[in-house]
Amino acid sequence: MQYKILSQTTNTYNEDRAQVILRQGFTIFIVADGAGGTGCGNRAAQNTIDYISDMEITKLNVKNPRYWETVITDIDSYLISQNHGGETTVVIVAVCDNVIYGASVGDSSAWLIKEKDQIVDITTAQVRKPLVGCGRVNPTGFGSIRMEGFLLLASDGLTNYITLDKVTETVMKHGIDAGFPLVDLVRLPSGNLWDDITVIIAKG
């Protein structure tokens, strides 16, 4: 599977994190957007990435959306135990045998762009709050969804400021290299960004 990651900020530091984990028989894509108002959102996002990266995950578990809900619930408890007070969104998308499974919480998104006029919001049913790290997280699992076209994971620094037609047009034109063109579409005239932006684009 081909993929590219892009993370951009014009702030003092970037509270977004992203990771692609390659395992035997499956691939895991993660975007976590630390909540700026919680004080240690960047730590919460990084702790989330590290937690998943260190997990032993079987192919059987990958195909169970409830498993991914449990993973997010466990991360929620883990962040509480770290006692830094940070919170974060998280989107976990696992692709196994060309099928998508996973879970999410918050306002980061995962979209499947099948063709120029067709985009599927994989995370449409997710609960926005409370976030991971608050101790009361309510994750929403998804799958199985056939992996077709391009998979796009993004933090709300992109998704809050762009229309779906612009997303599909840009991804269909640039493929997995669409990260910079997407960011440029939401850039302010000053060159700054409204918020941190992190994008993963993949194609099977």
LINVEN-V13086 format. One line per field, one symbol per residue. ss: DSSP state (h for helix, s for strand, l for the rest). A space follows every 10 residues. Layout:
ss=???
This chain:
ss=lsssssssll lllllsssss sssllsssss sssslhhhll hhhhhhhhhh hhhlllllhh hhllhhhhhh hhhhhhhhhh hhlllllsls ssssssllss ssssslllss sssssllsss slllllllll lsllllllls ssssssllls sssslhhhhl lllhhhhhhh hhhhhhhhhh hhhhhlllll llllllssss sssl
